[in-house]
Amino acid sequence: MGVSRSAAPQATGEVPPAMEDRSDVARPSVAQRIGLGKYSAAYLWLLFIVLFGILEPDTFLTGTTFKLVFSEGVVTAILALAFLVPLTANTYDLTIGANLALSLVLSNYIGLHSGIPPLIGAVLSVLACMLTGFVSGWVVVKLRVNSFIATLGMSQALTALVLLISANRQLTGAFPQSWLNAGQNNIAGIPIVVLYLLVIAIAVWYVLEHTTTGRYLFATGGNLEASRLAGVKTDKMIWGSLIASGGIAGIAGVVFSMRTGIFSSDIGPGYLFPAIAAVFLGASQFSQRPNVWGTIIAYYALAFGIKGLQLVSGTNSYWVQPLFEGTALVIAVALAARPAVRTYKGRRQKTTAPAPARS
């Protein structure tokens, strides 16, 4: 009687898969199982709420504090989205703070010196910021200037324009109360400006994650030359991302005008750093690349941490924000660089591994 092939003993010395020793297979750590790397900003946010809720329960864990942090952070969060869009194409836009100031000063100037309705003035201000993005894109694409240098220089030029328009004076009283109500009211207990942020975030998320334009932007940022050879119009993607960034930063200026109705020359540059920190920290979250929801969560995690430290420190809290944001940026860049470092080490190990001995 013949023996079936399935029951025949293994004569080749191979071990059946079910009997293989898998003791050398690395098991995922606890941090990996709970997604500590991908969701670290969310865990950090929760940690701050618990920690400062224990330290300052009467002031931190209140509806007033939460509304204040969310509403005050809207402008910076919108600026972070403005910085995020060109970053997906590996392009930096350091004009976002200056564009915020330009939009704000134009809105106030139009309101004070013309009979144009505030909404029309807001549209004109956003279009002006998109024009500055167009100029930045021309310098980057046509003159082949590094985006960091080009937009840094452009931000200084915009600062000069803002000072010229405002005559280096505070501008106020440009808007009717109805315009201010559009930025200060609540809907179902939620500050209305938070809803504006949510609408903008959903729009940017949809474009980046669910459209051809978004795929082309990420492809351009991932490998510029390969994308160009594949038929992607990379110059168009970079140029368009800077125009979009200018427009979103202009919207941040419009929202600012709704919240306060005041322009002063110190508004703008101070918003750049926290926006950049949020984007880089957010890039280490979820999809491990620049993304909308990682940016939003990262920003508010930092914002709640800063507010908690300010409440704990009391009147001596003036040092908290710059220290916290500087530390967060360094940590964010380090976290964002980890995948690249692991890839680099893996490639080095492959290239330096000894060749197998020939029999």
BELVENMO-V949017 format. One record per helix or strand of 2 or more residues. SS is the DSSP state (A for helix, B for strand). FROM is the first residue (numbers start at 0). TO is the last residue. If there is no record, write none. Layout:
BEGIN
ss->SS from->FROM to->TO
ss->SS from->FROM to->TO
END
This chain:
BEGIN
ss->A from->16 to->18
ss->A from->29 to->32
ss->A from->39 to->54
ss->A from->62 to->71
ss->A from->73 to->86
ss->A from->95 to->112
ss->A from->117 to->140
ss->A from->146 to->165
ss->B from->170 to->171
ss->A from->176 to->183
ss->B from->185 to->186
ss->B from->189 to->190
ss->A from->191 to->209
ss->A from->211 to->221
ss->A from->223 to->228
ss->A from->233 to->258
ss->B from->261 to->262
ss->A from->269 to->281
ss->A from->291 to->315
ss->A from->319 to->351
END
